[in-house]
C-alpha cells in the first residue's frame, strides 16, 4: 500500500494526508458520484481495497499540485480517467473474453520477454522485463498481427499493446489479489527488474518505440502509482555513473529513489 511503502515514506511531505483521503471519500459518497464509487469498488480497487486505491489517486492529485481541500476533485478526476480508459480499452473483459488467439499469445511471448517471479522480501510481486532480449523479427511480426487484429476487431490500440495491458491486468486482478489474501495486507505495488543486457541501437526501432510509448501512456491511467521500485540490471558503467546522475536531477525525488542499478551478482541480493 502506498502509505506503507518504505521508499515513499522517506518523503512524507509528498504523501497525501489522512484528512485529504477522508475528504476524497466523502466527496465520492455523494449521490452524483454513485457510479464512480461503484466503479472503484468493482472494477478499479486492487484486492477489493477501496482505501488503498483512494490513497493512490490522492497521490496523483498531489502530484498535479493540489493540496488540502483541492485534492479530492483532482483524485476523482484521476479515478474518472481510469474508468474511461478501462471502458475505451474493454479492460473488464480482456482476461476471459479477449480477442486474442493462442497463436497470438505465443507470438507475444516470443517477442516480448516479460515474466512474473514470485515476490521480493517485502512481498511485492516481481516482474522481470528483459529489454535487451526483445526479438526484433518476432516483434515486427507481432506488431503487424496486432495492427491487423485492431482493424478486424475494432480495437482502440494495436493488439500487441492491448495484450501487454492484459498481462498487467492479470498482475493486478489475479496476482496482487491472491498475494493480498495470502499476506493479510494490501499488495498493490510491484518491483520491476529491467534487464538491459544486450540492449543496442537496433532496439530503437519505430514500432518498438511506439509499443512502449503506448504501454506507458495507457498504464499511467489504468494502473496509477503501482510501482514500488525498479532495479535496472546489467547496466553499462557509463550509464550508471555518468548518464544517470545527470538524468535524475530532472526527476521527482521519489522517482529518483525508486531506481537502483545492479550487476548480475548484485541482483539477487537486492531482491
N, C-alpha and C positions, 0 to 999 in steps of 0.2 A: 504494500500500500504506500502511496506517495508520502504521506507524513511520517512513515516509519522507515523510509529509505535512508540508509546511513550517509549516502553521498549528498542527497538533498538536505539532510539535517545539518550539514556543515554550514549551510547558508539559510538560517531561519528567517532572515529578512525577506527572502523571496517567497516563503511559504504563505498560502492563504491563512487567515486567522480562522479560529473556530466560529467567531461571530459572522465572518463573511460567508462561510459554508452554511451556517444556520439561516442567514438571510436568503441565501440561494434556495434552500429547502422550502422556506416559507413562500417565496415567490412561485416556486414550482407547484406548490399545493393549491394555488388559486385556480378557480374553475376554468378560466381561459387557457390554462396550460395543462388541462387534464390529459389531452392526447400526448403531449410531450412527456408527461410523467409516466404514462403507460409505456411509451416507447423506451424510456430509461429503464423501467423495471423489467420489461420483457425482451428487449432487443439490444440494449447497449451495455448495461451493467455486467461486468465480468464476475462470474461466480455468483450472480444474483445480488451482489452487494451494492446498493444504491449509494451509500455514503462514500465508499471508496471512489465511485465514479464521479460524484459531485466534487470531491477534492481535486480530481484530475481536471475537470472542466473549470473549476475556480482557479487552478494554477494557470491554465491557458488564458483566462481572463486577466489575471495579474500580469502575465507576460505581455499582454496588449496594452498595459499601462493603467488598468483600472485598479482602484483601491476602495476599501470600505463599502459604502452603500452602492457604489457603481459596479462592484464585482458581480452581483447576481445577474444583471442584464447581460453582461459580457459572457458569463458562464452559460446562460440559457441560449445565447446566440451560437456558442460553440456546440452545444448539445443539438440545437436545431440543424446546424450544418452537418453534424454527424448523422442524424436521422435522414436528412435529404440525400446524403451520399449513399447511405445504405439503400434507400429507395431507388435511386438512379442506377445503382450497380446490381440491384437484385441480390444483396448480400444474404438476406434471410433464407433464401432457398439454395444457395450455392453448394452447401455441404451435401445435401441429399438429392437435389433435383437440378443440378447444374447442367450446362450444355456440353460438358466435356466427355469425350470417349476414353476408354482405356488406352487407346493408341496415343491420344493427345497427352495424357498423363505421362506415359513412358517417354515421349519426346521431350516434355518439360524436364523430367528428371535427368535425362541425358544431357540436356543443355545447361540447366541451372543447378549447380552443386550446392544445394541447401539441405540441411538435415537438423533434426531435433535430438538433443543428447541429455536427457535427464535434467537434473538441477545442479546449481552451484552450491557452495557451502551455506549460502543464505536462503536457499530454497527457490531461487529464480530459475525458471526454465531456460535452458541453454540452447541457443540457435547458432549453428555454425554455417557461415557463408564463405565458400572458397572462391573469391572473386577472380583470382588468377587462374582458376581451373575452368572458367566458362569456355565451353567448346563452341567456337565461332561457327563452324559448319552446321552443327546441330542447332545452334541458336538461330541462324539465318532461316533454317527450315521451320523451326518453331514459330518465329516471327511471321513468316509467310502464312503458315497454317492458322496462326492467331488472327491475322487480318481477314482471311477467308471465313473463319468462324464468326468473327464480329459482323461481317457483311451478311452472312446467311442467317444468323440468329438475331440480328438487330441489337448486338451488344453495344454498350456505351464505350467500351475500351477494347483494345487488342486482346484476344483471348489469352495470350501469354501473361499479360499484366493481370487480368482477372483471375487466372489460375493461381498466380502468386499471392494475390489478395485472399484467395480461398484458403491457401496454406496458413496465412496469418489469422484468418477467421477460425480455422481449426485450432490453432495455437491458443487463441483467447477463449473460444467457446467450449473446447473439449479439454485441452491440456491444462490450462490455467484453472478451469472449474474443478478438474479432478485433483490438482495439487492443492487447491483451496480447501477441498473437503479432507484430503489426506493430512495436510499440515495443521488444520484447525485455525487457519487465518487466511486473510485475503491475499491471494497471489495474483497480481495484475501487472507485473513488470518482468522484463526478460533481460538476460545477459546475452549480448551478441558477440560472437567471435568472428571477426572479419579477417580471414586469411588471405593475404595478398601475394603469397608466394607464386611466382610465375606471371604476375600482372605486368603487362607491357603495352606499348603503344598500339598493338593490334587490337587491344580491347577498347580503344577509343573509337569504336565503330558507331555510326549514326543510329543504327537500330538498337544496339546495346544501351547507348546513352538515352534513347527515347524510352526504353523499357524501365530503366532505373529512375528516370525523371518522373514518369507516370506513377510508378510504385510509391516513390517518396511523396509526391503530391497527394495522392489519394489516402495514403496511410496517415498523413497529418490530421485528417478529419475523421477517418474511421477508427483509428487506434491512438488517440492523443495521449501523450505522456505515459507510455507504457515501457519506455526504455530505462532500465536500471543503469546499465553501463555497456560500453563497447571496448573489447580488447582487440586491438589491431595486431595480428600475428605476422611474423616473418617480414618485418618492415626494414627496408634498407636504412643503413646508418644515416645517409643524407636526409632522408625524410624525417626520421625521429629526432635527429639532433640539430638540423638546420631549418627544414621547411616548417615542421610543426610549431616550434617556438614563435615563428612569425605569424602563422595562420591563427594560432589560438588567441592572440591578443584581440582579434575581431569577434570572438565568440563570447556568449554569456558565461559567467563564471561557473555556473552549474554544468553547462555543456562541456566546458573545458575539463572539469573534474570527472566527467563520465568517460573520458577517453584515456586509455593506457596502452602502452606498446610493450610487446613481449616477443622474445625469441621463442623458438620451438621448445627449448629446455625450460623456459620460464612459464610457459603457457599453463601446464597442468598444476603448477604451484598456485597460480592465481585463481584457478577455478575452485 
